[in-house]
Every structure is written in C-alpha cells, then in structure tokens.
Amino acid sequence: MNESTLKLIELLKQEKTANEIAQELNISNKQLFKRLFRLKTMGFNVKKKYYYSGDIGYSLYNDVPLQPLNSVDIITSPEEQKFEAIVISDLHIGSIDERLDLLNRIYDYCVKNNIHTIFNAGDIIDGMFGHGDKLHDNIFDQIEYAIKKYPFDKNILNYAVLGNHDFDSLLKGGKDLALVLQKYRHDIVPIGYATAEVNIKNDKIVLRHPIGVAKNEPVKRYAHTVIFKGHYHKMEIVPLSAGNCIVKVPALSNIHFMDDYLVPSALKIKLNFNNGIITNIIIEQLLVESKIFAINSAKIDLTKGKKINNNDEVQLEEKKKILVP
C-alpha cells in the first residue's frame, strides 16, 4: 500500500470532509472519488455524511455491512432556520431533448446565490425507451456519458430519486444507475427508486417519481410534509390536505408530456423551520434561458395545508409570459 493511500486512510479515520481531504492530498474532488472507489475494491467501506454547506463528511465504516439507502440526512447547524435549494426533474440525459446547457446554468445560479443543495425528482437519464432519438444506442454508453457530462461543483450536492427512465437501465441492461452514482459521483446521491426521503432537522421532504412496478412503489401517507413529484413535466401545486404540500416539478429538458407550450424550468424553494419542523415553504418557478427569471411564486403554510397570500418576501413582478405556439 503506497504512502498516498495510507494518508487517505488516516484522513478517513479522522473523519475529514471531501474538501479537506482533497486539499491535504492536493487532488481534485473527482480524483478523490476514484481513490475512494479503489479503496472499496480493497475491502474498505466508507460512510458518508452530507452537509448543508455542500460538503461531504467521510469516515471508515466498521459496523455491519452497508444497507441500500432508503432515506438520507442533511446536516444543518441548530441556528439555521431557513433552508434554500433548487428542485429539478426529468433531465433525460442521452436524449436529443436533453438540455445540459440549462443544467450548467442552474449550477452557475447556485454558485452565485450560495445555494448548495439540488433536489432531483427523477429521470436523470433517458434510458432506451420513450419518444425521440437517442444520442447513444446502448444504455452503458448513455450512463457513462451522463456521469461525465453532469455538472460538478465541490460545494453542491444533488439528492435524487430515480424514475422510470432510470429504472430502464436496470430492467433492460442489468446496470443499476444507483450503484454507478455511488461509485463515481459522490456529489449525486441516489436515495432510492420511486420514492426517496430527505431528513432535514426534525422534518423531511419526499421525492417521488413512478417507475411502473407496483411492488416497488408503496403508497405511504405523510402529514406535514413537502412532496416533490417528477414525471409530469410541468409545475403544479396539487390541492393540499392534512398539511401536505404536493408539488409537481417541471422538466429541465425539451421533453413535454402533455402541453406543447411548456418550456424548461426549475424550482427554487425556501423552507422555514420552527423547532426543527417545516412551517412554510416559498416556491419560485425559474425560467432558465440566457438569464434566469422567476415567473411565478407561491407560499404554502404547512401547518394548515393551504396557500397564503404573497407578502413582501415573495411578491414578484411578472417578468415574462410564456406562450409558445
């Protein structure tokens, strides 16, 4: 075992973060991911913690074998009572309708606005079915392409549910996108297929995307929870009940499910907490073009399960109307 590997193991024992390890070893974060993968092939299991700052904490796992992720925790400081993030969905990378240029602009927006969290509501890749031509004629090349082309910033983490197009890779090609991401892209956290839970303080948000296999899509009732749903390719706030806020997430690609006038967009969200519980959420739909415009907004009171009137914090002038024939 060479000196660099021994140094890496020592830093893991000290529970250093990804940025700290990369700095001490004078390597990039992506090079670090590859070295951690090589450690896994040598029999080392590495445990991860995810921070609101966008950093990843590492330590050596010396307990029972790791289990597949069903949920993930985001660690915040006790003083933080607000949580900002971007929500995207239906990238369909590998399709001629992909818009990696817009995804890169979202990353630029996050960097400029000090946002470290992106929630992805599914269909990262296009798979081998659906309408439209493919950029690759097999699932293996498509996944490799997606891993390389998906943007990266050392202070931005993606938390993803995997959808029906992602599941197609496993169903048709036997290749599990979740395992590939866990090995090569630690900054993209695949929480689960169909349903994923993200724990923040004493509350959670839920990411959903159907995969078409009923036994893998248990319907679980939530109270006082924000649920983001991919697959529908448009932004919509579903009528609320029992304190839930169900939000359909627009596609950040040129793929449209029903309405041809829809254009790619993303959501910016701000969660407000009281005693660790989400009390309300502010949602802005962002039109992603050469510039990013907020085109509408809503504020939801989760304690009552209803919209409340816009106030000065969320009042927006309509900057652009979207009506494309």
C-alpha positions as CSV (number, residue, x, y, z in Angstrom):
1,M,0.0,0.0,0.0
2,N,1.6,3.3,-1.1
3,E,2.1,6.3,1.1
4,S,-0.7,8.3,-0.5
5,T,-3.3,5.6,0.2
6,L,-2.1,5.3,3.8
7,K,-2.5,9.0,4.2
8,L,-6.0,8.8,2.7
9,I,-7.0,6.1,5.2
10,E,-5.6,8.2,8.1
11,L,-7.7,11.2,7.0
12,L,-10.8,8.9,6.8
13,K,-10.1,7.8,10.4
14,Q,-10.0,11.5,11.4
15,E,-13.5,11.9,9.7
16,K,-12.3,14.7,7.4
17,T,-14.6,16.1,4.7
18,A,-14.2,15.7,1.0
19,N,-12.9,19.3,0.6
20,E,-10.4,18.9,3.5
21,I,-9.1,15.6,2.1
22,A,-8.7,16.9,-1.4
23,Q,-6.8,19.9,-0.1
24,E,-4.5,17.9,2.1
25,L,-3.7,15.4,-0.7
26,N,-3.6,18.2,-3.3
27,I,-6.0,16.4,-5.6
28,S,-9.4,17.3,-7.1
29,N,-12.6,16.1,-5.5
30,K,-13.3,13.9,-8.6
31,Q,-9.8,12.3,-8.2
32,L,-10.8,11.7,-4.6
33,F,-14.0,9.8,-5.6
34,K,-11.9,7.5,-7.8
35,R,-9.4,6.8,-4.9
36,L,-12.3,6.0,-2.6
37,F,-13.7,3.6,-5.2
38,R,-10.3,1.8,-5.3
39,L,-10.4,1.6,-1.5
40,K,-13.7,-0.2,-1.8
41,T,-12.2,-2.8,-4.1
42,M,-9.6,-3.4,-1.4
43,G,-12.3,-4.2,1.1
44,F,-12.7,-0.8,2.8
45,N,-16.3,0.6,3.3
46,V,-16.6,4.3,3.6
47,K,-19.5,6.0,5.3
48,K,-20.7,9.5,4.1
49,K,-22.4,12.4,5.8
50,Y,-24.0,15.2,3.8
51,Y,-23.8,18.9,5.0
52,Y,-26.0,21.8,4.0
53,S,-22.7,23.6,3.0
54,G,-22.5,21.2,0.1
55,D,-19.5,19.3,1.7
56,I,-19.3,15.5,2.3
57,G,-18.0,14.0,5.5
58,Y,-16.2,10.7,5.2
59,S,-15.3,8.0,7.8
60,L,-14.4,4.4,7.7
61,Y,-17.4,2.1,8.2
62,N,-16.6,-0.6,10.7
63,D,-20.1,-1.8,11.6
64,V,-22.4,-4.3,9.9
65,P,-22.4,-4.1,6.1
66,L,-23.9,-1.0,4.5
67,Q,-27.5,-1.3,3.5
68,P,-29.2,0.3,0.5
69,L,-30.3,3.9,1.1
70,N,-34.0,4.4,1.9
71,S,-33.5,7.9,3.2
72,V,-30.7,10.4,3.7
73,D,-30.0,13.1,6.3
74,I,-28.8,16.6,5.6
75,I,-26.9,18.0,8.5
76,T,-27.6,21.7,9.4
77,S,-26.5,23.9,12.2
78,P,-29.0,24.4,15.1
79,E,-29.1,28.1,14.4
80,E,-30.2,27.8,10.8
81,Q,-34.0,28.2,10.5
82,K,-34.1,28.5,6.7
83,F,-33.1,26.1,4.0
84,E,-32.7,27.0,0.3
85,A,-32.5,24.6,-2.5
86,I,-33.2,24.1,-6.2
87,V,-35.5,21.4,-7.4
88,I,-35.1,19.9,-10.9
89,S,-36.6,16.9,-12.7
90,D,-36.7,14.9,-16.0
91,L,-33.3,15.8,-17.4
92,H,-33.4,12.8,-19.8
93,I,-29.7,12.9,-20.4
94,G,-28.9,10.9,-23.5
95,S,-32.0,12.0,-25.4
96,I,-31.8,14.6,-28.2
97,D,-34.1,16.6,-26.0
98,E,-31.6,16.9,-23.2
99,R,-30.6,20.5,-22.1
100,L,-27.3,20.2,-20.4
101,D,-26.7,23.8,-21.2
102,L,-29.6,24.7,-18.9
103,L,-28.4,22.4,-16.2
104,N,-25.0,24.2,-16.3
105,R,-26.8,27.5,-15.9
106,I,-28.6,26.2,-12.9
107,Y,-25.2,25.3,-11.4
108,D,-23.9,28.8,-12.1
109,Y,-27.1,30.2,-10.5
110,C,-26.4,28.1,-7.4
111,V,-22.8,29.2,-7.1
112,K,-23.7,32.9,-7.5
113,N,-26.6,32.6,-5.0
114,N,-24.7,30.5,-2.4
115,I,-27.1,27.5,-2.9
116,H,-25.5,24.1,-2.1
117,T,-28.5,21.8,-2.5
118,I,-30.2,20.4,-5.6
119,F,-33.1,18.0,-5.3
120,N,-33.6,15.9,-8.4
121,A,-37.1,14.4,-8.9
122,G,-36.0,11.6,-11.3
123,D,-35.3,10.6,-14.9
124,I,-31.7,11.6,-14.8
125,I,-31.1,9.6,-17.9
126,D,-33.4,8.8,-20.9
127,G,-33.0,5.0,-21.0
128,M,-33.7,3.1,-24.1
129,F,-37.5,3.8,-24.5
130,G,-39.7,6.7,-25.0
131,H,-40.1,9.2,-27.8
132,G,-37.3,11.0,-29.5
133,D,-33.9,9.8,-30.9
134,K,-31.1,8.8,-28.5
135,L,-27.5,10.1,-28.5
136,H,-26.3,6.6,-27.7
137,D,-27.6,3.2,-29.0
138,N,-27.0,1.4,-25.7
139,I,-27.6,2.0,-22.0
140,F,-23.9,1.5,-21.0
141,D,-22.6,4.4,-23.2
142,Q,-25.5,6.6,-22.1
143,I,-24.7,6.2,-18.4
144,E,-21.0,6.8,-19.0
145,Y,-22.0,9.9,-21.0
146,A,-24.3,11.1,-18.2
147,I,-21.6,10.6,-15.5
148,K,-19.1,12.7,-17.5
149,K,-21.5,15.4,-18.6
150,Y,-23.4,16.1,-15.4
151,P,-22.0,19.3,-14.0
152,F,-19.8,19.3,-10.9
153,D,-19.1,21.8,-8.1
154,K,-17.3,20.8,-4.9
155,N,-19.8,22.7,-2.8
156,I,-23.0,21.4,-4.5
157,L,-24.8,18.2,-3.6
158,N,-27.6,16.5,-5.6
159,Y,-30.2,14.3,-3.8
160,A,-32.1,12.2,-6.3
161,V,-35.0,9.8,-6.6
162,L,-34.6,7.5,-9.6
163,G,-37.6,7.4,-12.0
164,N,-38.9,5.0,-14.7
165,H,-36.3,6.0,-17.3
166,D,-33.5,5.5,-14.8
167,F,-35.1,2.1,-13.9
168,D,-35.0,1.1,-17.5
169,S,-31.2,0.8,-17.2
170,L,-31.6,-1.9,-14.5
171,L,-34.6,-3.5,-16.1
172,K,-33.2,-3.8,-19.6
173,G,-29.5,-3.7,-19.2
174,G,-28.9,-5.1,-15.7
175,K,-27.0,-1.9,-14.8
176,D,-28.0,-0.2,-11.6
177,L,-27.6,3.6,-12.0
178,A,-27.7,4.0,-8.2
179,L,-24.6,1.9,-7.8
180,V,-22.8,3.7,-10.6
181,L,-23.5,7.0,-9.0
182,Q,-22.4,5.8,-5.6
183,K,-19.1,4.7,-7.0
184,Y,-18.2,7.5,-9.4
185,R,-20.3,10.6,-8.4
186,H,-20.5,11.1,-4.6
187,D,-22.0,14.5,-5.3
188,I,-25.1,12.9,-6.8
189,V,-26.8,10.9,-4.0
190,P,-29.3,8.3,-5.3
191,I,-31.6,7.7,-2.4
192,G,-34.0,5.2,-4.0
193,Y,-36.2,4.3,-6.9
194,A,-39.8,5.7,-7.0
195,T,-39.7,7.2,-3.5
196,A,-37.0,8.9,-1.5
197,E,-37.0,10.7,1.8
198,V,-34.7,13.5,2.8
199,N,-34.5,14.3,6.5
200,I,-33.8,17.9,7.5
201,K,-33.7,18.8,11.2
202,N,-36.8,17.1,12.7
203,D,-38.8,17.1,9.4
204,K,-38.4,15.7,5.9
205,I,-39.2,16.3,2.3
206,V,-40.2,13.5,-0.1
207,L,-39.1,13.0,-3.7
208,R,-41.3,10.8,-5.9
209,H,-41.2,9.5,-9.5
210,P,-43.1,6.5,-10.7
211,I,-41.2,3.5,-12.2
212,G,-44.1,1.4,-13.3
213,V,-43.5,-1.5,-10.9
214,A,-46.3,-1.5,-8.3
215,K,-44.5,-3.6,-5.7
216,N,-41.6,-1.1,-5.6
217,E,-43.9,1.9,-5.3
218,P,-45.6,1.7,-1.9
219,V,-48.1,4.4,-1.3
220,K,-47.1,6.0,2.1
221,R,-49.2,8.7,3.7
222,Y,-47.4,11.7,5.0
223,A,-48.5,14.5,7.2
224,H,-47.0,18.0,7.4
225,T,-44.5,17.1,4.6
226,V,-43.4,18.6,1.3
227,I,-43.6,16.1,-1.6
228,F,-42.0,16.8,-4.9
229,K,-43.1,14.7,-7.8
230,G,-41.3,14.2,-11.1
231,H,-42.6,12.6,-14.3
232,Y,-45.3,15.1,-15.2
233,H,-43.0,17.7,-16.9
234,K,-44.9,20.7,-15.6
235,M,-45.1,22.8,-12.5
236,E,-48.3,22.4,-10.5
237,I,-49.3,22.6,-6.8
238,V,-51.7,19.8,-6.1
239,P,-54.7,20.6,-3.7
240,L,-53.4,20.3,-0.2
241,S,-54.7,18.1,2.6
242,A,-53.5,17.1,6.1
243,G,-50.8,19.6,6.0
244,N,-49.1,18.2,2.9
245,C,-47.7,20.2,0.0
246,I,-47.6,18.2,-3.2
247,V,-45.6,19.9,-6.0
248,K,-45.2,18.6,-9.5
249,V,-41.8,19.6,-10.8
250,P,-41.3,20.9,-14.3
251,A,-38.8,19.3,-16.7
252,L,-35.4,20.8,-17.3
253,S,-35.3,19.4,-20.8
254,N,-37.3,19.8,-24.0
255,I,-39.4,16.7,-23.3
256,H,-43.1,17.6,-22.7
257,F,-45.7,15.1,-21.5
258,M,-48.9,16.9,-22.4
259,D,-48.7,20.6,-23.2
260,D,-46.5,21.7,-26.1
261,Y,-46.3,25.3,-24.9
262,L,-44.3,24.3,-21.8
263,V,-40.6,25.3,-21.7
264,P,-37.8,24.0,-19.5
265,S,-37.7,25.4,-15.9
266,A,-36.7,24.6,-12.4
267,L,-37.9,25.5,-8.9
268,K,-36.2,27.5,-6.2
269,I,-37.5,26.7,-2.7
270,K,-37.0,28.1,0.8
271,L,-38.1,26.1,3.8
272,N,-38.7,27.9,7.0
273,F,-38.4,26.0,10.3
274,N,-39.7,26.4,13.8
275,N,-38.3,24.0,16.4
276,G,-37.0,21.8,13.6
277,I,-40.3,21.5,11.8
278,I,-41.1,23.0,8.4
279,T,-43.8,25.6,9.0
280,N,-44.0,27.1,5.5
281,I,-42.3,26.8,2.1
282,I,-41.8,29.5,-0.6
283,I,-41.7,28.2,-4.1
284,E,-40.5,30.2,-7.2
285,Q,-40.6,28.8,-10.7
286,L,-37.4,29.7,-12.6
287,L,-37.4,30.1,-16.4
288,V,-33.9,29.1,-17.5
289,E,-32.7,31.0,-20.5
290,S,-29.6,33.2,-21.1
291,K,-30.8,34.8,-17.9
292,I,-32.9,33.1,-15.2
293,F,-36.3,34.7,-14.5
294,A,-38.7,34.0,-11.6
295,I,-42.0,33.8,-13.4
296,N,-44.4,32.9,-10.5
297,S,-44.3,32.2,-6.8
298,A,-46.4,30.6,-4.1
299,K,-46.1,30.4,-0.3
300,I,-47.6,27.4,1.5
301,D,-48.4,27.2,5.2
302,L,-47.8,23.5,6.0
303,T,-49.3,23.8,9.5
304,K,-52.6,24.5,7.8
305,G,-52.1,22.8,4.4
306,K,-53.1,25.9,2.4
307,K,-51.6,28.7,0.3
308,I,-51.3,32.0,2.0
309,N,-51.2,35.5,0.3
310,N,-47.9,36.7,-1.1
311,N,-46.1,39.2,1.1
312,D,-43.2,41.5,0.6
313,E,-40.8,38.5,0.8
314,V,-42.3,36.7,-2.2
315,Q,-44.0,39.5,-4.2
316,L,-42.8,39.3,-7.8
317,E,-43.3,41.4,-10.8
318,E,-44.2,39.2,-13.7
319,K,-41.1,39.4,-15.8
320,K,-42.0,37.2,-18.7
321,K,-45.1,35.5,-20.1
322,I,-44.6,32.0,-21.6
323,L,-46.9,31.2,-24.5
324,V,-45.1,29.4,-27.2
325,P,-47.3,28.1,-30.0
